[in-house]
Amino acid sequence: TFERKVRPRITASVGPIDGRDSYTIDKALDGDFTTKYIADRGCCVPGGKGCVITMEFPTPIRTRGIAFLTRRHSDTADWAPKTMNVEAHRNGKWEPVSGMPATKLRGPHVIVRFDEVQTDGLRLTMHDVTGGSHNPEIFELTWD
């Protein structure tokens, strides 16, 4: 079961689509499935720099996975990243968690599991979004 025990500070390397306040990264953690974060256009084209989401927790957490809800995929388009790396902040530096990169991901329910880590931060780097303008949409993001 995925649930939130603490609320982290969340930031994204890519702003919301067209700079719209209604699609900012904080919408991915607001508990409301009618709101969403939409990264700006073209951030996750194949071979591009991708979109990085960073969560900083006020106290260390133990986690063994992340999950998020995105728009339902079609045969030709998906608003979930096909590839994602997850890093944990430990001992003052970012380290990849086990099993990365996660590949062949599909929406609308994206779940990435890894060996349990204790951390005060998680960093997700998403690549290769085929839907829309190659930009991820995240309705809700959580960790286990």
C-alpha positions as CSV (number, residue, x, y, z in Angstrom):
1,T,0.0,0.0,0.0
2,F,1.4,3.4,-1.0
3,E,0.6,6.2,1.4
4,R,2.2,9.5,2.5
5,K,3.4,9.8,6.1
6,V,5.1,13.1,5.8
7,R,4.8,15.9,3.2
8,P,8.0,16.8,1.4
9,R,9.1,20.0,-0.3
10,I,8.9,19.2,-4.0
11,T,10.6,20.9,-6.9
12,A,10.9,20.2,-10.7
13,S,13.6,21.1,-13.1
14,V,11.0,21.9,-15.7
15,G,8.2,24.5,-15.0
16,P,4.6,23.9,-15.8
17,I,3.3,23.9,-19.4
18,D,3.1,27.4,-20.8
19,G,3.9,28.8,-17.3
20,R,0.3,28.1,-16.1
21,D,-0.2,28.2,-12.3
22,S,-2.9,25.6,-12.5
23,Y,-0.3,22.9,-13.5
24,T,2.6,23.5,-11.0
25,I,4.6,20.6,-9.4
26,D,2.8,21.0,-6.0
27,K,-0.3,19.7,-7.7
28,A,1.4,16.3,-7.8
29,L,1.2,16.1,-4.0
30,D,-2.1,17.9,-3.2
31,G,-4.2,14.7,-2.7
32,D,-6.7,15.9,-5.4
33,F,-7.1,13.6,-8.4
34,T,-8.7,16.5,-10.4
35,T,-5.5,18.6,-10.4
36,K,-2.2,17.7,-12.0
37,Y,1.4,18.7,-12.8
38,I,2.1,19.1,-16.5
39,A,5.8,19.7,-17.4
40,D,6.5,22.2,-20.1
41,R,6.6,21.1,-23.8
42,G,9.4,19.0,-25.2
43,C,11.2,18.3,-21.9
44,C,11.1,14.5,-22.3
45,V,11.7,14.0,-26.0
46,P,13.6,10.8,-26.8
47,G,17.3,11.5,-26.1
48,G,16.5,14.8,-24.4
49,K,17.6,16.1,-21.0
50,G,14.4,14.9,-19.3
51,C,12.5,16.2,-16.3
52,V,13.8,15.9,-12.7
53,I,11.5,16.0,-9.7
54,T,13.1,16.3,-6.3
55,M,11.4,15.6,-3.0
56,E,13.1,16.7,0.2
57,F,11.6,15.2,3.4
58,P,11.6,17.1,6.7
59,T,12.6,13.9,8.5
60,P,14.1,10.7,7.0
61,I,11.7,8.1,5.6
62,R,12.0,4.5,4.7
63,T,10.8,3.7,1.2
64,R,10.9,0.9,-1.3
65,G,9.0,2.4,-4.2
66,I,7.3,5.3,-5.8
67,A,4.0,5.5,-7.7
68,F,2.1,8.0,-9.7
69,L,-1.0,8.3,-11.7
70,T,-0.8,9.8,-15.2
71,R,-3.2,10.1,-18.2
72,R,-4.2,6.8,-19.7
73,H,-2.0,5.6,-22.5
74,S,-3.1,4.8,-26.1
75,D,-1.4,2.6,-28.6
76,T,0.6,5.6,-29.9
77,A,0.9,8.0,-27.0
78,D,1.8,7.8,-23.3
79,W,2.1,10.6,-20.7
80,A,4.3,8.4,-18.5
81,P,8.0,8.3,-18.9
82,K,9.3,5.1,-20.7
83,T,12.5,5.3,-18.6
84,M,13.0,6.7,-15.1
85,N,16.0,6.8,-12.7
86,V,15.4,7.1,-8.9
87,E,18.1,8.4,-6.6
88,A,18.0,8.6,-2.8
89,H,19.8,11.4,-0.8
90,R,22.1,9.7,1.7
91,N,25.2,10.9,3.5
92,G,25.0,14.2,1.8
93,K,24.9,12.9,-1.8
94,W,22.6,11.5,-4.4
95,E,22.9,7.8,-5.0
96,P,21.0,5.6,-7.4
97,V,18.6,3.1,-5.8
98,S,18.8,-0.6,-6.8
99,G,17.5,-1.7,-10.2
100,M,17.8,1.6,-12.1
101,P,16.9,2.7,-14.6
102,A,13.3,1.5,-14.6
103,T,12.3,0.9,-18.2
104,K,9.2,0.0,-20.3
105,L,7.0,2.1,-18.0
106,R,3.4,2.8,-19.1
107,G,0.5,4.9,-17.7
108,P,-1.8,5.4,-16.2
109,H,-0.5,3.6,-13.1
110,V,3.3,3.9,-12.8
111,I,5.0,1.9,-10.1
112,V,8.7,1.6,-9.6
113,R,10.0,-0.7,-6.8
114,F,13.5,-0.9,-5.4
115,D,15.3,-2.2,-2.3
116,E,14.3,-0.3,0.8
117,V,16.3,2.8,1.6
118,Q,16.3,5.3,4.4
119,T,16.6,8.8,3.0
120,D,15.8,12.4,3.4
121,G,15.2,12.9,-0.3
122,L,14.2,11.3,-3.5
123,R,15.1,12.5,-7.0
124,L,13.2,11.1,-10.1
125,T,14.6,11.7,-13.6
126,M,12.1,11.0,-16.3
127,H,12.8,10.4,-20.0
128,D,11.0,9.5,-23.2
129,V,7.4,10.6,-22.9
130,T,5.5,10.0,-26.2
131,G,2.2,11.7,-25.3
132,G,1.2,15.2,-26.1
133,S,4.2,17.5,-26.5
134,H,6.6,14.9,-24.9
135,N,5.9,16.2,-21.4
136,P,4.7,14.1,-18.4
137,E,1.4,14.7,-16.6
138,I,1.2,13.6,-13.0
139,F,-2.1,13.6,-11.1
140,E,-0.7,12.3,-7.8
141,L,2.8,11.1,-6.8
142,T,3.5,9.0,-3.7
143,W,6.0,6.6,-2.1
144,D,5.9,3.4,-0.1
